[in-house]
Amino acid sequence: MKKILILALVLSSTSLFAQWKPVGDKLKTKWAETLNPNNVLPEYPRPIMERPDWTNLNGLWEYAILPVGKQEPQKFDGQILVPFAVESSLSGVQKELGKEKELWYKRTFTVPSNWKGKNILLHFGAVDWKTEVFINDIKVGSHTGGYTPFSFDITPYLTSGNQKLVVKVWDPTDDGDQARGKQIKNPHGIWYTPVSGIWQTVWMEPVAQKHIAAIKTIPNIDNSQLSIDICTEGTATGDIIEVTVKDGPRTVATSKFAAGQSTDINIPDLKLWSPESPFLYDLEVTLYNNGKAADKVKSYAAMRKISSKRDANGIYRFQLNNKDYFQFGPLDQGWWPDGLYTAPTDEALAYDIQKTKDFGFNMIRKHVKVEPARWYTHCDRLGILVWQDMPNGGPSPQWQSQKYFDGVEVQRSIESENVYRKEWREIMDYLISYPSIIAWVPFNEAWGQFKTPEIVAWTKNHDPSRLVNPASGGNHYHVGDMIDLHNYPGPDMYLYDAKRANVLGEYGGIGLPLEDHLWQTDKNWGYVQFKNSKEVTDEYIKYAEALKGFIKRGFTAAVYTQTTDVEGEVNGLMTYDRKVIKLEEPRLRQINLEICNSLK
C-alpha cells in the first residue's frame, strides 16, 4: 500500500510538472531553464522578521480571466505558476489583462495539524494592483497597491480538511493613477510589459493570539544607540517585550519594555556597517505574557549613519559613518525576461547585487520598482547602498530639468493624491528597517511629480534618518538633501547648488546589442551604440574619467545607466538574460573602484 501511495505521489508530481512550461519564444535566464514548478522560490520570504514555522503556497494554481464584475467562475481557464505575473513567460500563461478584465486565482490548502490553537496568517508578498481574498467562499479582506506585502488573519474562516483560497485581481496598468513604474499596456522604448496579479511569494504562518506584527529599527551611531519599536497584535497592559542584540553567539545588549512602548538600546564597542564591512547584529525579539514567551522572532540590524556635510572647500559631500563617501552605482530596474518583475530563483535575485559588487560599485539606485524583502536582505548582507525610488504613476507636468522649475505643477485629483500618499507611506514603512537603504526618491524626472516641496517635507518627516532625493532628474526645487541631474550620454554639471549635495542621478546608457541575447529583433536602442566589448569599455572609461573631474567640482554621487538590458534597451552592463557581461570586467572594476575611493 505504501509503495502504491508513493508511486501515486510521484505520478501526480510528474503530471503537474508536465502541465506547466514557460510560454513564448523570448529570452530565458539560466535559472528559468531549471525551474521546478513544485519548488518555486522556497526560501523564507521575510528574513528581517523570521519565525521557524511557515508554509509556502507558491506553485500551480488555477486561473481565469473574466470581464470586470463577474462572479467567481465555475470553470477556470487552466493553471498558472504563482508567483509569476500573468503576462510573464514563467507564469505558463503570458496573457494580457487590462482594465476591462479581472484575474481570478484558486487553489486549496491544508493547515498543518501541529498549528492547532494558533492564529493563521495568510501573507502576500505583493500583488498588482487591487486584490480581494476569499477563504471558503467568504471575503476576508482586500488591498490596493502593487509593491507592498499584506496579510490577513484567516483563523475564523477555516474549516476542517481542505481549505479553498480564491484571489481576485484588477490592474488598470497605465489607465490608472496608481504606482506602476515602467509598466505600460503598449510596451515600447523605455516602457515595458505590464505586470498584473500575484508576483511575490504567497505563504502562511501560525502565531499566538498575542504576537509581534512588525519591527522598526533606526541606528544612531553618534549616541551608540539602536532605536527599536515593536508593533504587536492582541497585547494588553502587563505584556513585556525583550530584545537581545547579539554579535554571533555573544550577547551585546538586552532591553525589556512594555508592549506598546519603544526603546533605545545602548550598543557598546560599535561595529559599523558599510559596503566594505557589512556587519549585521542579530536580534532576538520575544513577547512575554504572564512570564511565558507568547511569540519569538529573529531579526537583524546594523549601525550606520548617512548624512551630508560641507568639506574643506565648502562643497556638500555625502558621508557614511561621519566620513566623506562617494556613492557610485548602476540604475537597477529589476526586470527579468522570463519572470518580468519576479526573479526565477533566489540565486538569480542575489546575482545582480553580487555582480554590482564585483564590478566595483558601492551603491544601487532601485529604479521605479520595489523588490521582495529578500532582495533588501541580500543588499544588507552583501553590503551595498540603495537609493529607493517611488514607482511613478499619475499625470506629469511640464519637464524643466535644466533649470529650477518656474512652471505650474500638475494638479492631481484628491483620489490620485491619496493613492500616491498611501502607497509611498506603505513602501517606506515596509522598508524602513533595512540598513542598506540610505535615500528615498519620491519622484523620477517629472513622472507624476506634484506638490514637490510638500511631498519632500512629508517624506523627510516620516523618516528623518535618511536622505531625500526630491526628484531624480526632475523639476528642481530648493528642497530635500540634494539636487539630482540627468545627462546622456556623458557626465555633465549644468546646475550647481551650493546649499545641498549635488549628484548625477543618471548618465551613460552605452548600447551594445548582442545577437541571441535580444528581447526583440529590431528597434533596440541605447543612448549611443557600439559594436564590441572593447569599444563599450573604452567609452565607459572615457565617461568615468570625465566624471572624476566633476567630482572635484562638486558631484558626491553618480548613477550609471544601467545594470542589465531591459526589453528593447540594450545599454546594460549585462545582457537581459544575464548570460553575457558586455564590458571588460577587470577594466570596469578598476575604474569604478577609483571613483568610489575618490573622496577617501
Secondary structure as UniProt FT lines:
FT   HELIX           2..19
FT   TURN            30..31
FT   HELIX           32..34
FT   TURN            37..38
FT   TURN            47..48
FT   STRAND          55..56
FT   STRAND          59..67
FT   TURN            68..69
FT   STRAND          78..82
FT   TURN            86..87
FT   TURN            89..92
FT   TURN            99..100
FT   STRAND          101..109
FT   HELIX           113..115
FT   TURN            116..117
FT   STRAND          119..124
FT   STRAND          127..128
FT   STRAND          130..135
FT   TURN            136..137
FT   STRAND          138..144
FT   STRAND          150..153
FT   HELIX           155..157
FT   STRAND          163..170
FT   HELIX           173..175
FT   TURN            181..182
FT   TURN            189..190
FT   STRAND          191..192
FT   STRAND          197..198
FT   STRAND          202..207
FT   STRAND          211..220
FT   TURN            221..224
FT   STRAND          225..233
FT   TURN            237..238
FT   STRAND          240..247
FT   TURN            248..249
FT   STRAND          250..258
FT   TURN            259..260
FT   STRAND          262..266
FT   STRAND          272..273
FT   STRAND          281..289
FT   TURN            290..291
FT   STRAND          292..301
FT   STRAND          306..310
FT   TURN            312..313
FT   STRAND          316..320
FT   TURN            321..322
FT   STRAND          323..324
FT   STRAND          327..332
FT   TURN            337..339
FT   HELIX           346..358
FT   TURN            359..360
FT   STRAND          363..366
FT   HELIX           373..382
FT   STRAND          385..389
FT   TURN            401..402
FT   HELIX           414..431
FT   TURN            432..433
FT   TURN            435..436
FT   STRAND          437..441
FT   TURN            445..448
FT   HELIX           452..462
FT   TURN            464..465
FT   STRAND          467..468
FT   STRAND          482..486
FT   TURN            498..499
FT   STRAND          501..508
FT   STRAND          510..511
FT   TURN            515..516
FT   STRAND          528..529
FT   HELIX           533..553
FT   STRAND          555..561
FT   TURN            567..568
FT   TURN            576..577
FT   HELIX           585..596
FT   TURN            597..599
//
